[in-house]
Amino acid sequence: MARLNCLATGGCEVAARIELEDLVSLPENYAVVLDESGTKVAFGSDRSGRMQLYVQELSAGAEVTQIGDGLLPATLMTPLVWSRDGATIVFGRDQDGDEQHNLFSVDLASGGVRQLTSSPGQDFPGPFAPDGRELIVVSSRAGQLNLYLLNLDSLEVRQLTDFPNPVSAVDWSVDGRFIYLTGSQSKNARNEDVYRVGRDGSGLTCLYSSGDGNRDWARAISRDGRWLAFSTDRSGVSQPGVIDLTTAEVRFLGDEASDEGPVGFTLDSRRLLTTVAAGTSTRLIEIDLDTAARTVLDTPPGLAWPHGYAASGEVVIEHSDTTHRFRLMAVNRTGLRVLIDARYGPLAGHRFVPGSPVSFASGDLTVHGILYKPPRRQGQRLPAVVWVHGGPTGNDFEMFDPAVQIICDRGFAVLQVNYRGSTGYGRAFKDLNLGDIGCGDAADVAAGNAFLRQDPDIDPDAILCAGGSYGGYMTYRQLTHYPELWAGGLAIVGITDWARLYDDSMESYKSYLKMLFKGSPQEVPDRYRQASPIHEVAQVRVPVVMAQGENDPRCPLSQAESFRDRLLELGKVEGKDFVYHRLGAQGHYSAEIGQKMQLFRILDEFLARFSA
């Protein structure tokens, strides 16, 4: 099928319409991780049509090898972990997206699979001990996410910490005596500190805290065991630092100009790699630990997502921009090379619509985003979609987004909004929505609508709101709180009732909600109620489409169904005033191509309702 695209200048060209399957079925890589030697990567990919485990040597011309068949779940929600000798890989597997992961290992030589844990909660794998005998496991089997050790011979699991707040583990000391982790024993839900605990669970010690309420995260250990890299937002922006584990000296290495976080150390332990979030793009920095000299690595514009150092000394990254899909690349101070190129299949040579950084006012605040405008006929005004990211502590970067490209292909402009609460703009901006959920951040999204309305290329009566997760919540919030602004909305796995969500959540999610609302529903009931669209359903004036997975533990099915039920009570007609899609046996997100196709068809049908 072809479509005539006419530029505003009057020039016209024939552009092939993107068929959903041509784009959605293109393979993607997930959970890329280097082995201990820095010579191989493991990753999940749907290149065979379903999620599989793959390994590839980093040498030029190396072939990708599939490991086993059907080992991985449809969506990888846990990391892949290499054994120290590179002989096995540990992975998590849940049941149809319910995120209740058990751990398994696969022997790369034989393909043999062994189940390691059987837990009533979530198990996340961490690094193997230096002697290979035990594995770090972060588990919610006793309620809150805490640190455990798994004996790989007996499969006995021992609990090492009992924190009231979620714990995340980093790595072992080189002698295997200690484990470094991030945790908090504070009543302040925003607080995070850097700890060390003995392998036997003794000697729990706080190594660094910049003050109650600050976020200090352990990030990486150097190969020589001397340095522990951490991040801290004590100065108002996230910054990298290192602790000298031989002297306990703390050094801060950031420039305090932008949010910057440590990634890992060079193999010789002499330099620290960091990533800087510069608004909607990123850049990579190497910091010399002797001189503190900073060297910017030359990466292409867009999003460069680092995975660490290869044995060659190169940094392995995934890179994307608004018109190019993710590629796995190796970069150093003199250049870069492609390790695994992106595939485009039938869309090879297709001219995708580029996005451009923009900013606009929301009250006294400046909000940033990315604007996409497809070609248009002279005199035509484009319909538009405000496509809202999840989180809320997320960020829209200049990266390839299949949904955005489908929306543009169907003739809509797209605005992505990094509303208050988004990362990459400093601590103050990220914390503006704490205790204010659904208020200031919703005003920022509404300001995005106003930004589009003043654009002469945009039809002010044809602006839609759509998004997933917190973006789905924000869509419900816009249609109930700012109903006069929108022509319609698509809420994917969104939230409608925060108090009910709290009651239905696991302990780690409850901790996150306490941080967002500055308290529980029992402590601040009015905040939870005022932020919940379920109490304002009567304000909905335009068509709303809802989509929800049956096994979603983050935004359960009840969130959409209660909103649907309230619409019916108000006399709304399903199929006319609203559409509800029950997505089936899947969780918060699915990387399985068939399930992605289902969601993209819903998006396509939604857009068709508003196409000229």
Residue pairs with C-beta under 8 A, 6 or more apart in sequence:
1 16
1 17
1 19
2 14
2 15
2 16
2 17
3 14
3 15
3 16
3 17
4 12
4 13
4 14
4 15
5 12
5 13
5 14
5 15
5 374
5 375
5 376
6 12
6 13
6 375
6 376
6 377
6 378
6 380
7 13
7 375
7 376
7 378
8 376
8 378
8 457
9 378
10 378
13 375
15 351
15 375
16 350
17 409
18 347
18 350
18 405
18 406
18 409
19 346
20 406
20 597
20 600
20 601
20 604
21 597
22 345
22 346
22 347
23 347
23 402
23 405
23 406
23 600
24 402
24 593
24 596
24 597
24 600
25 49
25 345
25 593
25 597
26 325
26 342
26 343
26 344
26 345
26 347
26 402
27 45
27 46
27 47
27 343
28 45
28 46
28 325
28 326
28 591
29 43
29 44
29 45
29 318
29 326
29 328
29 340
30 43
30 44
30 45
30 51
30 76
30 591
31 42
31 43
31 44
31 76
31 78
31 79
31 80
32 41
32 42
32 43
32 307
32 316
32 318
32 328
33 41
33 42
33 43
33 79
33 80
33 81
33 82
33 307
34 40
34 41
34 82
34 307
34 308
34 309
34 310
34 316
35 41
35 42
35 82
35 86
36 82
36 84
36 85
36 86
37 86
37 311
38 58
38 267
38 308
38 309
38 310
38 311
38 312
39 57
39 58
39 59
39 310
39 311
40 55
40 56
40 57
40 58
40 86
41 55
41 56
41 58
41 307
41 316
41 328
41 339
42 53
42 54
42 55
42 67
42 80
42 82
42 89
43 53
43 54
43 56
43 80
44 51
44 52
44 53
44 54
44 72
44 76
44 80
44 591
45 51
45 52
45 54
46 52
46 591
46 592
46 593
47 54
47 343
48 66
49 593
50 70
50 74
50 592
50 593
51 72
51 73
51 74
51 75
51 76
51 591
51 592
52 66
52 67
52 68
52 69
52 70
52 71
52 72
53 66
53 67
53 68
53 71
53 72
53 80
53 89
53 91
53 106
54 64
54 65
54 66
54 67
55 64
55 65
55 67
55 89
55 108
56 62
56 63
56 64
56 65
56 339
56 340
57 63
58 310
58 311
58 312
58 316
58 330
58 339
60 337
64 340
67 89
67 106
67 108
67 111
68 106
68 111
68 113
71 91
71 93
71 104
71 106
71 113
72 91
72 93
73 92
73 93
73 94
73 97
74 96
74 97
74 586
74 590
74 591
74 592
74 595
75 97
75 586
75 587
75 589
75 590
75 591
75 592
76 91
76 92
76 591
77 92
77 94
77 99
77 101
77 587
78 91
78 92
78 101
78 103
78 123
78 124
78 125
79 124
79 125
80 89
80 90
80 91
81 89
81 90
81 91
81 125
81 126
81 127
81 128
81 135
82 88
82 89
82 128
83 89
83 90
83 105
83 128
83 132
84 128
84 130
84 132
85 132
86 108
87 107
87 108
87 109
88 105
88 106
88 107
88 108
89 105
89 106
89 108
90 103
90 104
90 105
90 116
90 125
90 135
91 103
91 104
91 105
91 106
91 125
92 101
92 102
92 103
92 104
92 123
92 124
92 125
93 101
93 102
93 103
93 104
94 100
94 101
94 102
94 587
95 551
96 550
96 551
96 585
96 586
96 587
97 549
97 551
97 552
97 585
97 586
97 587
97 588
97 589
97 590
98 551
98 553
98 587
99 122
99 553
99 554
99 587
99 588
100 119
100 120
100 121
100 122
100 553
101 119
101 122
101 123
101 124
102 115
102 116
102 117
102 118
102 119
102 123
103 115
103 116
103 117
103 123
103 125
103 135
103 137
103 150
104 113
104 114
104 115
104 116
105 113
105 114
105 116
106 112
106 113
106 114
107 113
107 114
116 135
116 150
116 152
116 155
117 123
117 137
117 139
117 150
117 155
117 157
119 139
119 140
119 141
120 141
121 139
121 140
121 141
121 142
121 143
121 506
122 139
122 140
122 145
122 506
122 508
123 137
123 138
123 139
123 141
124 137
124 138
124 139
124 145
125 135
125 136
125 137
126 135
126 136
126 137
126 138
126 169
126 171
127 135
127 136
127 169
127 171
127 172
128 134
128 135
128 136
129 135
129 136
129 172
129 176
129 199
130 172
130 174
130 175
130 176
131 176
132 152
133 151
133 152
133 153
134 149
134 150
134 151
134 152
134 199
135 149
135 150
135 152
136 147
136 148
136 149
136 150
136 169
136 172
136 179
137 147
137 148
137 149
137 150
137 157
138 145
138 146
138 147
138 148
138 167
138 168
138 169
139 145
139 146
139 148
139 157
140 146
140 506
140 507
140 508
141 148
141 157
142 159
142 162
143 507
144 163
144 164
144 165
144 166
144 167
144 507
144 508
144 511
145 166
145 167
145 168
145 507
145 508
146 159
146 160
146 161
146 162
146 163
146 167
147 159
147 160
147 161
147 167
147 169
147 179
147 181
147 183
147 197
148 157
148 158
148 159
148 160
149 157
149 158
149 160
149 199
150 156
150 157
151 157
151 158
158 201
159 201
160 179
160 197
160 201
161 167
161 181
161 183
161 197
161 201
161 204
163 183
163 184
163 185
164 184
164 185
165 183
165 184
165 185
165 186
165 189
165 191
165 511
166 183
166 507
166 508
166 511
167 181
167 182
167 183
168 181
168 182
168 183
168 217
168 218
169 179
169 180
169 181
169 182
170 179
170 180
170 181
170 182
170 218
170 219
170 220
170 221
170 228
171 179
171 180
171 220
171 221
172 178
172 179
172 180
172 221
173 179
173 180
173 221
173 225
173 245
174 221
174 223
174 224
174 225
175 225
176 199
177 198
177 199
178 196
178 197
178 198
178 199
178 203
179 196
179 197
179 198
179 199
180 194
180 195
180 196
180 207
180 218
180 221
180 228
181 194
181 195
181 196
181 197
181 218
182 192
182 193
182 194
182 195
182 216
182 217
182 218
183 192
183 193
183 195
184 191
184 192
184 193
185 193
186 193
186 212
186 213
188 212
188 213
189 511
189 512
189 514
189 515
189 518
190 213
190 215
190 431
190 434
190 515
191 212
191 213
191 214
191 215
192 214
192 215
192 216
192 217
193 206
193 208
193 209
193 216
194 206
194 207
194 208
194 209
194 216
194 217
194 218
194 228
194 230
194 243
195 204
195 205
195 206
195 207
195 218
196 203
196 204
196 205
196 207
197 203
197 204
197 205
198 204
207 228
207 243
207 248
208 216
208 230
208 232
208 241
208 243
208 250
209 216
210 216
210 232
210 234
211 234
214 232
214 233
214 234
215 231
215 232
215 233
215 238
216 230
216 231
216 232
216 234
217 230
217 231
217 232
218 228
218 229
218 230
219 229
219 230
219 231
219 240
219 261
219 262
219 263
219 264
220 228
220 229
220 262
220 263
220 264
220 265
221 227
221 228
221 229
221 265
222 228
222 229
222 265
222 269
223 265
223 267
223 268
223 269
224 269
225 245
226 244
226 245
226 246
226 269
227 242
227 243
227 244
227 245
227 265
227 269
227 272
227 289
228 242
228 243
228 245
229 240
229 241
229 242
229 262
229 264
229 265
229 272
230 240
230 241
230 242
230 243
230 262
231 238
231 239
231 240
231 241
231 260
231 261
231 262
232 238
232 239
232 241
232 252
233 239
233 427
235 254
235 256
236 256
236 426
236 427
236 428
237 254
237 256
237 257
237 258
237 259
237 260
237 426
237 427
238 254
238 259
238 260
238 261
238 427
239 252
239 253
239 254
239 256
239 260
240 252
240 253
240 254
240 260
240 261
240 262
240 272
240 274
240 287
241 250
241 251
241 252
241 253
241 254
241 262
242 250
242 251
242 253
242 262
242 272
242 289
243 249
243 250
244 250
244 251
251 292
253 272
253 274
253 287
253 292
254 260
254 274
255 294
258 276
258 277
258 278
258 424
258 426
259 276
259 277
259 423
259 424
259 425
259 426
260 274
260 275
260 276
260 277
260 285
261 274
261 275
262 272
262 273
262 274
263 272
263 273
263 274
263 275
263 284
263 306
263 308
264 272
264 273
264 306
264 308
264 309
265 271
265 272
265 273
265 309
266 272
266 273
266 286
266 309
266 313
267 309
267 311
267 313
269 289
270 288
270 289
270 290
271 286
271 287
271 288
271 289
272 286
272 287
272 289
273 284
273 285
273 286
273 287
273 306
273 308
273 309
273 315
274 284
274 285
274 286
274 287
275 282
275 283
275 284
275 285
275 304
275 305
275 306
276 282
276 283
276 284
276 285
277 395
277 423
277 424
278 424
279 357
279 368
279 418
279 424
279 425
280 357
280 368
280 369
280 370
280 395
280 396
280 397
280 398
280 418
280 424
281 301
281 302
281 303
281 357
281 397
281 398
282 299
282 302
282 303
282 304
282 305
282 397
283 296
283 297
283 299
283 304
284 296
284 297
284 299
284 304
284 306
284 315
284 317
284 331
285 294
285 295
285 296
285 297
286 294
286 295
286 297
286 333
287 293
287 294
287 295
288 294
288 295
295 333
297 315
297 331
297 332
297 333
298 331
298 333
298 335
298 336
299 317
299 319
299 331
299 336
300 319
300 321
300 336
301 321
301 398
302 319
302 320
302 321
302 322
302 324
302 397
302 398
302 399
303 319
303 320
303 321
303 397
303 398
303 399
304 317
304 318
304 319
304 331
305 317
305 318
305 319
306 315
306 316
306 317
307 315
307 316
307 317
307 318
308 315
308 316
309 315
309 316
310 316
310 330
312 330
312 332
313 332
314 330
314 331
314 332
314 337
315 330
315 331
315 332
316 328
316 329
316 330
316 339
317 328
317 329
317 330
317 331
318 326
318 327
318 328
318 329
319 326
319 327
319 329
320 326
320 327
320 399
320 400
321 398
321 399
321 400
322 352
322 353
322 354
322 355
322 370
322 372
322 398
322 399
322 400
322 401
322 404
323 351
323 352
323 353
323 354
323 400
324 342
324 352
324 400
325 342
325 343
325 344
325 400
326 342
326 399
326 400
327 338
327 339
327 340
327 341
327 342
328 338
328 339
328 340
329 336
329 337
329 338
329 339
330 336
330 337
330 339
344 350
352 400
352 405
352 408
353 372
353 373
353 374
353 404
353 405
353 408
353 409
354 372
355 370
355 371
355 372
355 398
355 404
355 414
355 416
356 370
356 371
356 372
357 368
357 369
357 370
357 398
358 368
358 369
358 370
358 371
358 415
358 451
359 366
359 367
359 368
359 369
360 366
360 367
360 369
360 447
360 448
360 450
360 451
361 367
361 447
362 419
362 420
362 440
362 443
362 444
362 446
362 447
363 443
363 447
365 420
365 432
365 440
365 444
367 417
367 418
367 419
367 420
367 444
367 447
367 448
368 418
368 425
369 396
369 415
369 416
369 417
369 418
369 448
370 396
370 398
370 415
370 416
371 413
371 414
371 415
371 416
372 404
372 407
372 408
372 413
372 414
372 415
373 382
373 408
373 413
373 457
374 382
374 408
374 409
374 411
374 412
374 413
376 382
376 411
376 457
381 456
381 457
381 458
381 459
381 462
382 411
382 412
382 413
382 457
382 458
382 459
383 411
383 412
383 413
383 458
383 459
383 462
383 463
383 464
383 487
383 610
383 611
383 612
384 412
384 413
384 414
384 415
384 452
384 458
384 459
384 462
384 463
384 464
385 407
385 412
385 413
385 414
385 415
385 463
385 464
385 465
385 466
385 607
386 414
386 415
386 416
386 417
386 445
386 448
386 449
386 452
386 463
386 464
386 465
386 466
387 401
387 403
387 404
387 407
387 414
387 415
387 416
387 466
387 467
387 471
388 416
388 417
388 419
388 445
388 465
388 466
388 467
388 470
388 471
388 474
388 475
389 395
389 396
389 416
389 417
389 418
389 422
389 467
389 470
389 471
390 467
390 468
390 469
390 470
390 471
390 472
391 421
391 422
391 423
391 469
391 470
392 419
392 421
392 422
392 433
392 437
392 441
392 470
392 516
393 421
393 422
393 423
393 430
394 422
394 423
394 470
395 418
395 422
395 423
395 424
396 416
396 417
396 418
396 422
402 600
403 600
403 603
404 414
404 416
406 600
406 603
406 604
406 607
407 414
407 603
407 607
408 414
410 604
410 607
410 608
410 611
411 611
411 612
412 464
412 607
413 452
413 455
413 457
413 458
415 448
415 451
415 452
417 444
417 445
417 448
418 424
418 425
419 433
419 441
419 442
419 444
419 445
419 474
420 429
420 430
420 432
420 433
420 440
420 441
420 444
421 429
421 430
421 431
421 432
421 433
421 434
421 441
422 429
422 430
423 430
432 440
432 441
433 439
433 440
433 441
433 516
434 515
434 516
434 517
434 518
435 516
435 517
435 518
435 524
435 527
437 498
437 516
437 517
437 527
437 531
438 473
438 477
438 481
438 530
438 531
438 532
439 530
439 531
441 474
442 474
442 477
442 478
442 481
442 482
445 465
445 474
445 477
445 478
446 478
446 482
446 485
449 463
449 465
449 478
449 482
449 485
449 486
450 485
452 458
452 460
452 463
453 460
453 463
461 487
462 487
462 610
463 485
463 486
463 487
464 486
464 487
464 488
464 489
464 490
464 606
464 610
465 474
465 475
465 478
465 479
465 486
465 488
465 489
465 490
466 475
466 489
466 490
466 491
466 492
466 603
466 606
467 474
467 475
467 490
467 491
467 492
467 494
468 492
468 493
468 494
468 589
469 492
469 493
469 494
469 554
469 555
469 588
469 589
470 494
470 495
471 492
471 494
472 491
472 492
472 493
472 494
472 495
472 555
473 491
473 494
473 495
473 496
473 533
473 555
474 494
475 489
475 490
475 491
475 494
475 544
476 489
476 491
476 494
476 495
476 496
476 533
476 544
476 563
477 531
477 533
478 485
478 486
478 489
479 486
479 489
479 533
479 539
479 540
479 541
479 542
479 544
480 533
480 536
480 537
480 539
480 540
481 533
481 536
481 539
483 539
483 540
483 541
483 542
484 541
486 542
487 542
487 610
488 542
488 543
488 544
488 545
488 606
488 609
488 610
489 542
489 543
489 544
489 545
490 544
490 545
490 547
490 602
490 603
490 606
491 544
491 545
491 546
491 547
491 560
492 547
492 548
492 599
492 602
493 547
493 548
493 549
493 552
493 554
493 555
493 560
493 588
493 589
494 546
494 548
494 555
494 559
494 560
495 501
495 532
495 555
495 559
496 532
496 533
496 534
496 559
496 560
496 562
496 563
497 532
497 533
497 534
497 558
497 559
497 562
498 513
498 517
498 521
498 528
498 531
498 532
499 521
499 525
499 528
499 529
499 532
500 534
500 558
500 559
500 562
501 513
501 555
501 556
501 559
502 510
502 513
502 520
502 521
502 528
503 521
504 556
504 558
505 513
505 553
505 554
506 553
509 553
509 554
510 520
513 520
514 520
517 524
517 527
517 528
517 531
518 524
518 527
519 527
521 528
529 535
533 563
534 562
534 563
534 566
537 563
537 566
537 567
537 570
538 570
540 567
540 572
540 577
543 576
543 577
543 578
543 579
543 609
544 567
544 577
544 578
544 579
545 578
545 579
545 580
545 581
545 602
545 605
545 606
546 560
546 563
546 564
546 578
546 579
546 580
546 581
547 560
547 580
547 581
547 583
547 599
547 602
548 555
548 557
548 559
548 560
548 561
548 580
548 581
548 582
548 583
549 557
549 583
549 584
549 585
549 586
549 587
549 588
549 590
550 557
550 582
550 583
550 584
550 585
550 586
551 585
551 586
551 587
552 586
552 587
552 588
553 587
553 588
554 587
554 588
555 588
557 582
560 580
561 580
564 574
564 578
564 580
567 574
567 577
567 578
568 574
572 578
574 580
581 602
583 590
583 595
583 598
583 599
584 595
584 598
586 592
586 595
590 596
590 599
